[in-house]
Amino acid sequence: MEHHYDTVANAITALKNQGFTVDFNLEGNYLVNGDDKIALSEFNIVDIYRYEGDTDPSDEAAVYAIESADGIKGVLVTAYGPSADTLSEEMLEKLKIR
């Protein structure tokens, strides 16, 4: 990680300016964007930026810069901490959420 951005929005903007233009979501053991699904083994995490809420632990978030094996670059924003319990064990390990 070369930089730390002061807000989630600033991190997303900076990453988009660096070519991470796809907005990923999680679905089971896949990253999804529209009809496209990328399996756990088909993407790498380039950078992670973590943010903690000042007063509420449920405000904890992580911004991931992700690149797929076939060159798709995008951003994934997830909750972590207590809110991460809905993710599969494999995805928790890949995203290193503990």
VENNORSUL-V36527 format. One record per residue. N is the residue number from 0. SS is DSSP state (h for helix, s for strand, l for the rest). PSI is psi in whole degrees, 0 to 359 (none if undefined). Layout:
BEGIN
n->{N/N}
ss->{SS/SS}
psi->{PSI/PSI}
END
This chain:
BEGIN
n->{0/1/2/3/4/5/6/7/8/9/10/11/12/13/14/15/16/17/18/19/20/21/22/23/24/25/26/27/28/29/30/31/32/33/34/35/36/37/38/39/40/41/42/43/44/45/46/47/48/49/50/51/52/53/54/55/56/57/58/59/60/61/62/63/64/65/66/67/68/69/70/71/72/73/74/75/76/77/78/79/80/81/82/83/84/85/86/87/88/89/90/91/92/93/94/95/96/97}
ss->{l/l/l/l/l/l/l/h/h/h/h/h/h/h/h/h/h/l/l/l/l/s/s/s/s/s/s/l/l/s/s/s/s/l/l/s/s/s/s/h/h/h/s/s/s/s/s/s/s/s/s/l/l/l/l/l/h/h/h/l/s/s/s/s/s/s/s/s/l/l/l/l/s/s/s/s/s/s/s/l/h/h/h/h/h/h/l/l/h/h/h/h/h/h/h/l/l/l}
psi->{118/326/157/125/146/339/161/316/319/322/315/315/314/317/320/322/339/7/4/79/346/138/110/151/163/138/103/234/29/151/136/148/106/234/355/133/134/122/161/317/355/14/156/147/120/317/155/134/123/143/137/136/145/322/342/115/337/353/5/133/156/139/123/132/121/142/130/166/331/18/5/127/132/185/139/129/124/159/153/179/219/331/348/357/340/353/152/159/320/318/321/318/316/317/355/48/115/none}
END
